[in-house]
Amino acid sequence: MDNANRRVSKKLGAIQIDNAVIERIVEIHSAMNSFLRFGSHALTLEQRDRETPV
């Protein structure tokens, strides 16, 4: 096991996680972050539209 994997294992309480699993977790986290940013932006625009007189 190389040093990077050993550090990850220590941080996770000696649970060994395959790099592919870690990469997938990072991808999912990134997608969720993008989704939340888009949702927040959409809500801001919707609120602005409601406050703007026609």
N, CA, C and O atoms as a Tripos MOL2 file, in Angstrom:
@<TRIPOS>MOLECULE
protein
  216   215    54     0     0
PROTEIN
NO_CHARGES

@<TRIPOS>ATOM
      1 N           0.8580   -1.1690    0.0000 N.3       1 MET1
      2 CA          0.0000    0.0000    0.0000 C.3       1 MET1
      3 C           0.9080    1.2370    0.0000 C.2       1 MET1
      4 O           1.8350    1.3220    0.8050 O.2       1 MET1
      5 N           0.6450    2.1920   -0.8980 N.am      2 ASP2
      6 CA          1.4910    3.3810   -0.9450 C.3       2 ASP2
      7 C           1.0910    4.3660    0.1610 C.2       2 ASP2
      8 O           0.0950    4.1710    0.8570 O.2       2 ASP2
      9 N           1.8900    5.4250    0.3040 N.am      3 ASN3
     10 CA          1.6790    6.3740    1.4040 C.3       3 ASN3
     11 C           0.3270    7.0690    1.3460 C.2       3 ASN3
     12 O          -0.3110    7.2660    2.3800 O.2       3 ASN3
     13 N          -0.1220    7.4450    0.1430 N.am      4 ALA4
     14 CA         -1.4100    8.1410    0.0250 C.3       4 ALA4
     15 C          -2.5450    7.2560    0.5180 C.2       4 ALA4
     16 O          -3.4100    7.7090    1.2670 O.2       4 ALA4
     17 N          -2.5450    6.0030    0.1020 N.am      5 ASN5
     18 CA         -3.5950    5.0850    0.5520 C.3       5 ASN5
     19 C          -3.5050    4.8300    2.0440 C.2       5 ASN5
     20 O          -4.5280    4.6970    2.7160 O.2       5 ASN5
     21 N          -2.3010    4.7630    2.5640 N.am      6 ARG6
     22 CA         -2.1140    4.5290    3.9960 C.3       6 ARG6
     23 C          -2.6900    5.6980    4.7960 C.2       6 ARG6
     24 O          -3.3330    5.4910    5.8250 O.2       6 ARG6
     25 N          -2.4590    6.9310    4.3230 N.am      7 ARG7
     26 CA         -2.9970    8.1070    5.0070 C.3       7 ARG7
     27 C          -4.5190    8.0840    4.9930 C.2       7 ARG7
     28 O          -5.1580    8.3610    6.0080 O.2       7 ARG7
     29 N          -5.1010    7.7530    3.8430 N.am      8 VAL8
     30 CA         -6.5600    7.6820    3.7450 C.3       8 VAL8
     31 C          -7.0830    6.6270    4.7030 C.2       8 VAL8
     32 O          -8.0770    6.8520    5.3940 O.2       8 VAL8
     33 N          -6.4220    5.4740    4.7500 N.am      9 SER9
     34 CA         -6.8530    4.4010    5.6460 C.3       9 SER9
     35 C          -6.8160    4.8450    7.1000 C.2       9 SER9
     36 O          -7.7230    4.5250    7.8690 O.2       9 SER9
     37 N          -5.7800    5.5780    7.4850 N.am     10 LYS10
     38 CA         -5.6820    6.0580    8.8600 C.3      10 LYS10
     39 C          -6.8220    7.0140    9.1770 C.2      10 LYS10
     40 O          -7.4430    6.9150   10.2350 O.2      10 LYS10
     41 N          -7.0950    7.9260    8.2760 N.am     11 LYS11
     42 CA         -8.1400    8.9120    8.5100 C.3      11 LYS11
     43 C          -9.5090    8.2560    8.6290 C.2      11 LYS11
     44 O         -10.3790    8.7670    9.3340 O.2      11 LYS11
     45 N          -9.7070    7.1530    7.9620 N.am     12 LEU12
     46 CA        -11.0020    6.4800    7.9780 C.3      12 LEU12
     47 C         -11.0370    5.3420    8.9880 C.2      12 LEU12
     48 O         -11.8600    4.4340    8.8680 O.2      12 LEU12
     49 N         -10.1720    5.3790    9.9630 N.am     13 GLY13
     50 CA        -10.1770    4.3560   10.9950 C.3      13 GLY13
     51 C          -9.7060    3.0120   10.4870 C.2      13 GLY13
     52 O         -10.2970    1.9870   10.8260 O.2      13 GLY13
     53 N          -8.6660    2.9900    9.6880 N.am     14 ALA14
     54 CA         -8.0450    1.7760    9.1590 C.3      14 ALA14
     55 C          -8.9610    1.0040    8.2150 C.2      14 ALA14
     56 O          -8.7640   -0.1920    8.0000 O.2      14 ALA14
     57 N          -9.9560    1.6770    7.6520 N.am     15 ILE15
     58 CA        -10.7860    1.0450    6.6230 C.3      15 ILE15
     59 C         -10.1210    1.3400    5.2870 C.2      15 ILE15
     60 O          -9.8590    2.4980    4.9650 O.2      15 ILE15
     61 N          -9.8520    0.3140    4.5200 N.am     16 GLN16
     62 CA         -9.2160    0.5200    3.2280 C.3      16 GLN16
     63 C         -10.2920    0.7110    2.1620 C.2      16 GLN16
     64 O         -11.2120   -0.0970    2.0290 O.2      16 GLN16
     65 N         -10.1530    1.7820    1.4200 N.am     17 ILE17
     66 CA        -11.0990    2.0850    0.3500 C.3      17 ILE17
     67 C         -10.3220    2.1590   -0.9520 C.2      17 ILE17
     68 O          -9.2820    2.8120   -1.0330 O.2      17 ILE17
     69 N         -10.8280    1.4960   -1.9470 N.am     18 ASP18
     70 CA        -10.2080    1.4810   -3.2570 C.3      18 ASP18
     71 C         -10.2280    2.8910   -3.8560 C.2      18 ASP18
     72 O         -11.1680    3.6520   -3.6240 O.2      18 ASP18
     73 N          -9.1990    3.2370   -4.6210 N.am     19 ASN19
     74 CA         -9.1310    4.5570   -5.2490 C.3      19 ASN19
     75 C         -10.3340    4.8260   -6.1410 C.2      19 ASN19
     76 O         -10.8000    5.9630   -6.2150 O.2      19 ASN19
     77 N         -10.8450    3.8060   -6.8160 N.am     20 ALA20
     78 CA        -12.0090    3.9870   -7.6860 C.3      20 ALA20
     79 C         -13.2270    4.4330   -6.8750 C.2      20 ALA20
     80 O         -14.0250    5.2480   -7.3370 O.2      20 ALA20
     81 N         -13.3580    3.8980   -5.6760 N.am     21 VAL21
     82 CA        -14.4720    4.2910   -4.8080 C.3      21 VAL21
     83 C         -14.3080    5.7410   -4.3770 C.2      21 VAL21
     84 O         -15.2710    6.5070   -4.3790 O.2      21 VAL21
     85 N         -13.0960    6.1130   -4.0090 N.am     22 ILE22
     86 CA        -12.8350    7.4970   -3.6040 C.3      22 ILE22
     87 C         -13.1030    8.4470   -4.7700 C.2      22 ILE22
     88 O         -13.7070    9.5010   -4.5750 O.2      22 ILE22
     89 N         -12.6670    8.0930   -5.9690 N.am     23 GLU23
     90 CA        -12.9120    8.9300   -7.1440 C.3      23 GLU23
     91 C         -14.4070    9.0880   -7.3930 C.2      23 GLU23
     92 O         -14.8620   10.1770   -7.7410 O.2      23 GLU23
     93 N         -15.1680    8.0260   -7.2200 N.am     24 ARG24
     94 CA        -16.6190    8.0880   -7.4280 C.3      24 ARG24
     95 C         -17.2730    8.9860   -6.3860 C.2      24 ARG24
     96 O         -18.1860    9.7460   -6.7070 O.2      24 ARG24
     97 N         -16.8130    8.9030   -5.1470 N.am     25 ILE25
     98 CA        -17.3440    9.7720   -4.0930 C.3      25 ILE25
     99 C         -17.0840   11.2350   -4.4430 C.2      25 ILE25
    100 O         -17.9570   12.0830   -4.2600 O.2      25 ILE25
    101 N         -15.8870   11.5300   -4.9440 N.am     26 VAL26
    102 CA        -15.5470   12.9010   -5.3370 C.3      26 VAL26
    103 C         -16.4400   13.3590   -6.4880 C.2      26 VAL26
    104 O         -16.9000   14.5010   -6.4900 O.2      26 VAL26
    105 N         -16.6910   12.4890   -7.4640 N.am     27 GLU27
    106 CA        -17.5690   12.8360   -8.5850 C.3      27 GLU27
    107 C         -18.9810   13.1440   -8.1060 C.2      27 GLU27
    108 O         -19.5890   14.1230   -8.5390 O.2      27 GLU27
    109 N         -19.5000   12.3100   -7.2150 N.am     28 ILE28
    110 CA        -20.8570   12.5210   -6.6950 C.3      28 ILE28
    111 C         -20.9230   13.8210   -5.9040 C.2      28 ILE28
    112 O         -21.8830   14.5810   -6.0330 O.2      28 ILE28
    113 N         -19.9110   14.0780   -5.0890 N.am     29 HIS29
    114 CA        -19.8700   15.3130   -4.3010 C.3      29 HIS29
    115 C         -19.8580   16.5310   -5.2200 C.2      29 HIS29
    116 O         -20.5520   17.5140   -4.9630 O.2      29 HIS29
    117 N         -19.0760   16.4640   -6.2810 N.am     30 SER30
    118 CA        -18.9970   17.5660   -7.2340 C.3      30 SER30
    119 C         -20.3420   17.7890   -7.9220 C.2      30 SER30
    120 O         -20.7790   18.9290   -8.0840 O.2      30 SER30
    121 N         -20.9920   16.7060   -8.3230 N.am     31 ALA31
    122 CA        -22.2980   16.8180   -8.9770 C.3      31 ALA31
    123 C         -23.3380   17.4120   -8.0290 C.2      31 ALA31
    124 O         -24.1440   18.2500   -8.4350 O.2      31 ALA31
    125 N         -23.3200   16.9840   -6.7810 N.am     32 MET32
    126 CA        -24.2630   17.5260   -5.7990 C.3      32 MET32
    127 C         -24.0060   19.0110   -5.5770 C.2      32 MET32
    128 O         -24.9470   19.7970   -5.4680 O.2      32 MET32
    129 N         -22.7470   19.3900   -5.5100 N.am     33 ASN33
    130 CA        -22.3840   20.7870   -5.3150 C.3      33 ASN33
    131 C         -22.8870   21.6380   -6.4800 C.2      33 ASN33
    132 O         -23.4400   22.7170   -6.2670 O.2      33 ASN33
    133 N         -22.6980   21.1590   -7.7090 N.am     34 SER34
    134 CA        -23.1760   21.8780   -8.8890 C.3      34 SER34
    135 C         -24.6920   22.0030   -8.8660 C.2      34 SER34
    136 O         -25.2380   23.0650   -9.1660 O.2      34 SER34
    137 N         -25.3710   20.9170   -8.5100 N.am     35 PHE35
    138 CA        -26.8260   20.9220   -8.4510 C.3      35 PHE35
    139 C         -27.3190   21.9420   -7.4330 C.2      35 PHE35
    140 O         -28.2580   22.6900   -7.7050 O.2      35 PHE35
    141 N         -26.6870   21.9750   -6.2580 N.am     36 LEU36
    142 CA        -27.1070   22.9150   -5.2240 C.3      36 LEU36
    143 C         -26.8430   24.3560   -5.6370 C.2      36 LEU36
    144 O         -27.6510   25.2390   -5.3530 O.2      36 LEU36
    145 N         -25.7310   24.5980   -6.2980 N.am     37 ARG37
    146 CA        -25.4470   25.9600   -6.7820 C.3      37 ARG37
    147 C         -26.4750   26.3860   -7.8140 C.2      37 ARG37
    148 O         -26.9630   27.5160   -7.7770 O.2      37 ARG37
    149 N         -26.8090   25.4840   -8.7400 N.am     38 PHE38
    150 CA        -27.7960   25.8060   -9.7670 C.3      38 PHE38
    151 C         -29.1500   26.0750   -9.1240 C.2      38 PHE38
    152 O         -29.8320   27.0320   -9.4910 O.2      38 PHE38
    153 N         -29.5430   25.2350   -8.1660 N.am     39 GLY39
    154 CA        -30.8240   25.4150   -7.4880 C.3      39 GLY39
    155 C         -30.8900   26.7310   -6.7490 C.2      39 GLY39
    156 O         -31.9130   27.4150   -6.7840 O.2      39 GLY39
    157 N         -29.8190   27.0880   -6.0870 N.am     40 SER40
    158 CA        -29.7620   28.3480   -5.3630 C.3      40 SER40
    159 C         -29.8670   29.5230   -6.3320 C.2      40 SER40
    160 O         -30.5610   30.5020   -6.0580 O.2      40 SER40
    161 N         -29.1800   29.4190   -7.4580 N.am     41 HIS41
    162 CA        -29.2270   30.4710   -8.4750 C.3      41 HIS41
    163 C         -30.6380   30.5980   -9.0420 C.2      41 HIS41
    164 O         -31.1380   31.7080   -9.2180 O.2      41 HIS41
    165 N         -31.2830   29.4610   -9.3290 N.am     42 ALA42
    166 CA        -32.6400   29.4740   -9.8760 C.3      42 ALA42
    167 C         -33.6160   30.1030   -8.8830 C.2      42 ALA42
    168 O         -34.4920   30.8700   -9.2850 O.2      42 ALA42
    169 N         -33.4780   29.7920   -7.5990 N.am     43 LEU43
    170 CA        -34.3610   30.3790   -6.5910 C.3      43 LEU43
    171 C         -34.1530   31.8850   -6.4880 C.2      43 LEU43
    172 O         -35.1130   32.6350   -6.3110 O.2      43 LEU43
    173 N         -32.9090   32.3270   -6.5980 N.am     44 THR44
    174 CA        -32.6150   33.7590   -6.5550 C.3      44 THR44
    175 C         -33.2820   34.4730   -7.7200 C.2      44 THR44
    176 O         -33.8710   35.5390   -7.5440 O.2      44 THR44
    177 N         -33.1900   33.8830   -8.9170 N.am     45 LEU45
    178 CA        -33.8260   34.4890  -10.0880 C.3      45 LEU45
    179 C         -35.3390   34.5190   -9.9400 C.2      45 LEU45
    180 O         -35.9790   35.5080  -10.2980 O.2      45 LEU45
    181 N         -35.9150   33.4430   -9.4150 N.am     46 GLU46
    182 CA        -37.3620   33.3820   -9.2210 C.3      46 GLU46
    183 C         -37.8130   34.4480   -8.2330 C.2      46 GLU46
    184 O         -38.8290   35.1080   -8.4520 O.2      46 GLU46
    185 N         -37.0670   34.6200   -7.1530 N.am     47 GLN47
    186 CA        -37.4130   35.6260   -6.1580 C.3      47 GLN47
    187 C         -37.2980   37.0220   -6.7650 C.2      47 GLN47
    188 O         -38.1450   37.8800   -6.5140 O.2      47 GLN47
    189 N         -36.2670   37.2510   -7.5530 N.am     48 ARG48
    190 CA        -36.0750   38.5490   -8.1910 C.3      48 ARG48
    191 C         -37.2360   38.8420   -9.1430 C.2      48 ARG48
    192 O         -37.7120   39.9760   -9.2110 O.2      48 ARG48
    193 N         -37.6940   37.8180   -9.8810 N.am     49 ASP49
    194 CA        -38.8220   38.0000  -10.8010 C.3      49 ASP49
    195 C         -40.0930   38.3810  -10.0480 C.2      49 ASP49
    196 O         -40.8780   39.2000  -10.5270 O.2      49 ASP49
    197 N         -40.2980   37.7920   -8.8730 N.am     50 ARG50
    198 CA        -41.4920   38.1080   -8.0790 C.3      50 ARG50
    199 C         -41.4440   39.5390   -7.5520 C.2      50 ARG50
    200 O         -42.4780   40.1990   -7.4440 O.2      50 ARG50
    201 N         -40.2520   40.0150   -7.2270 N.am     51 GLU51
    202 CA        -40.1120   41.3440   -6.6350 C.3      51 GLU51
    203 C         -40.0980   42.4540   -7.6810 C.2      51 GLU51
    204 O         -40.3080   43.6210   -7.3480 O.2      51 GLU51
    205 N         -39.8550   42.1030   -8.9420 N.am     52 THR52
    206 CA        -39.7840   43.1010  -10.0050 C.3      52 THR52
    207 C         -41.1930   43.4370  -10.4860 C.2      52 THR52
    208 O         -41.9140   42.5510  -10.9460 O.2      52 THR52
    209 N         -41.5980   44.7130  -10.3840 N.am     53 PRO53
    210 CA        -42.9420   45.0790  -10.8670 C.3      53 PRO53
    211 C         -43.0310   44.9540  -12.3860 C.2      53 PRO53
    212 O         -42.0630   45.2030  -13.1060 O.2      53 PRO53
    213 N         -44.2000   44.5670  -12.8480 N.am     54 VAL54
    214 CA        -44.4030   44.3750  -14.2990 C.3      54 VAL54
    215 C         -44.9530   45.6220  -14.9030 C.2      54 VAL54
    216 O         -45.1940   45.6700  -16.1090 O.2      54 VAL54
@<TRIPOS>BOND
     1     1     2 1
     2     2     3 1
     3     3     4 2
     4     3     5 am
     5     5     6 1
     6     6     7 1
     7     7     8 2
     8     7     9 am
     9     9    10 1
    10    10    11 1
    11    11    12 2
    12    11    13 am
    13    13    14 1
    14    14    15 1
    15    15    16 2
    16    15    17 am
    17    17    18 1
    18    18    19 1
    19    19    20 2
    20    19    21 am
    21    21    22 1
    22    22    23 1
    23    23    24 2
    24    23    25 am
    25    25    26 1
    26    26    27 1
    27    27    28 2
    28    27    29 am
    29    29    30 1
    30    30    31 1
    31    31    32 2
    32    31    33 am
    33    33    34 1
    34    34    35 1
    35    35    36 2
    36    35    37 am
    37    37    38 1
    38    38    39 1
    39    39    40 2
    40    39    41 am
    41    41    42 1
    42    42    43 1
    43    43    44 2
    44    43    45 am
    45    45    46 1
    46    46    47 1
    47    47    48 2
    48    47    49 am
    49    49    50 1
    50    50    51 1
    51    51    52 2
    52    51    53 am
    53    53    54 1
    54    54    55 1
    55    55    56 2
    56    55    57 am
    57    57    58 1
    58    58    59 1
    59    59    60 2
    60    59    61 am
    61    61    62 1
    62    62    63 1
    63    63    64 2
    64    63    65 am
    65    65    66 1
    66    66    67 1
    67    67    68 2
    68    67    69 am
    69    69    70 1
    70    70    71 1
    71    71    72 2
    72    71    73 am
    73    73    74 1
    74    74    75 1
    75    75    76 2
    76    75    77 am
    77    77    78 1
    78    78    79 1
    79    79    80 2
    80    79    81 am
    81    81    82 1
    82    82    83 1
    83    83    84 2
    84    83    85 am
    85    85    86 1
    86    86    87 1
    87    87    88 2
    88    87    89 am
    89    89    90 1
    90    90    91 1
    91    91    92 2
    92    91    93 am
    93    93    94 1
    94    94    95 1
    95    95    96 2
    96    95    97 am
    97    97    98 1
    98    98    99 1
    99    99   100 2
   100    99   101 am
   101   101   102 1
   102   102   103 1
   103   103   104 2
   104   103   105 am
   105   105   106 1
   106   106   107 1
   107   107   108 2
   108   107   109 am
   109   109   110 1
   110   110   111 1
   111   111   112 2
   112   111   113 am
   113   113   114 1
   114   114   115 1
   115   115   116 2
   116   115   117 am
   117   117   118 1
   118   118   119 1
   119   119   120 2
   120   119   121 am
   121   121   122 1
   122   122   123 1
   123   123   124 2
   124   123   125 am
   125   125   126 1
   126   126   127 1
   127   127   128 2
   128   127   129 am
   129   129   130 1
   130   130   131 1
   131   131   132 2
   132   131   133 am
   133   133   134 1
   134   134   135 1
   135   135   136 2
   136   135   137 am
   137   137   138 1
   138   138   139 1
   139   139   140 2
   140   139   141 am
   141   141   142 1
   142   142   143 1
   143   143   144 2
   144   143   145 am
   145   145   146 1
   146   146   147 1
   147   147   148 2
   148   147   149 am
   149   149   150 1
   150   150   151 1
   151   151   152 2
   152   151   153 am
   153   153   154 1
   154   154   155 1
   155   155   156 2
   156   155   157 am
   157   157   158 1
   158   158   159 1
   159   159   160 2
   160   159   161 am
   161   161   162 1
   162   162   163 1
   163   163   164 2
   164   163   165 am
   165   165   166 1
   166   166   167 1
   167   167   168 2
   168   167   169 am
   169   169   170 1
   170   170   171 1
   171   171   172 2
   172   171   173 am
   173   173   174 1
   174   174   175 1
   175   175   176 2
   176   175   177 am
   177   177   178 1
   178   178   179 1
   179   179   180 2
   180   179   181 am
   181   181   182 1
   182   182   183 1
   183   183   184 2
   184   183   185 am
   185   185   186 1
   186   186   187 1
   187   187   188 2
   188   187   189 am
   189   189   190 1
   190   190   191 1
   191   191   192 2
   192   191   193 am
   193   193   194 1
   194   194   195 1
   195   195   196 2
   196   195   197 am
   197   197   198 1
   198   198   199 1
   199   199   200 2
   200   199   201 am
   201   201   202 1
   202   202   203 1
   203   203   204 2
   204   203   205 am
   205   205   206 1
   206   206   207 1
   207   207   208 2
   208   207   209 am
   209   209   210 1
   210   210   211 1
   211   211   212 2
   212   211   213 am
   213   213   214 1
   214   214   215 1
   215   215   216 2
@<TRIPOS>SUBSTRUCTURE
     1 MET1         2 RESIDUE 1 A MET
     2 ASP2         6 RESIDUE 1 A ASP
     3 ASN3        10 RESIDUE 1 A ASN
     4 ALA4        14 RESIDUE 1 A ALA
     5 ASN5        18 RESIDUE 1 A ASN
     6 ARG6        22 RESIDUE 1 A ARG
     7 ARG7        26 RESIDUE 1 A ARG
     8 VAL8        30 RESIDUE 1 A VAL
     9 SER9        34 RESIDUE 1 A SER
    10 LYS10       38 RESIDUE 1 A LYS
    11 LYS11       42 RESIDUE 1 A LYS
    12 LEU12       46 RESIDUE 1 A LEU
    13 GLY13       50 RESIDUE 1 A GLY
    14 ALA14       54 RESIDUE 1 A ALA
    15 ILE15       58 RESIDUE 1 A ILE
    16 GLN16       62 RESIDUE 1 A GLN
    17 ILE17       66 RESIDUE 1 A ILE
    18 ASP18       70 RESIDUE 1 A ASP
    19 ASN19       74 RESIDUE 1 A ASN
    20 ALA20       78 RESIDUE 1 A ALA
    21 VAL21       82 RESIDUE 1 A VAL
    22 ILE22       86 RESIDUE 1 A ILE
    23 GLU23       90 RESIDUE 1 A GLU
    24 ARG24       94 RESIDUE 1 A ARG
    25 ILE25       98 RESIDUE 1 A ILE
    26 VAL26      102 RESIDUE 1 A VAL
    27 GLU27      106 RESIDUE 1 A GLU
    28 ILE28      110 RESIDUE 1 A ILE
    29 HIS29      114 RESIDUE 1 A HIS
    30 SER30      118 RESIDUE 1 A SER
    31 ALA31      122 RESIDUE 1 A ALA
    32 MET32      126 RESIDUE 1 A MET
    33 ASN33      130 RESIDUE 1 A ASN
    34 SER34      134 RESIDUE 1 A SER
    35 PHE35      138 RESIDUE 1 A PHE
    36 LEU36      142 RESIDUE 1 A LEU
    37 ARG37      146 RESIDUE 1 A ARG
    38 PHE38      150 RESIDUE 1 A PHE
    39 GLY39      154 RESIDUE 1 A GLY
    40 SER40      158 RESIDUE 1 A SER
    41 HIS41      162 RESIDUE 1 A HIS
    42 ALA42      166 RESIDUE 1 A ALA
    43 LEU43      170 RESIDUE 1 A LEU
    44 THR44      174 RESIDUE 1 A THR
    45 LEU45      178 RESIDUE 1 A LEU
    46 GLU46      182 RESIDUE 1 A GLU
    47 GLN47      186 RESIDUE 1 A GLN
    48 ARG48      190 RESIDUE 1 A ARG
    49 ASP49      194 RESIDUE 1 A ASP
    50 ARG50      198 RESIDUE 1 A ARG
    51 GLU51      202 RESIDUE 1 A GLU
    52 THR52      206 RESIDUE 1 A THR
    53 PRO53      210 RESIDUE 1 A PRO
    54 VAL54      214 RESIDUE 1 A VAL
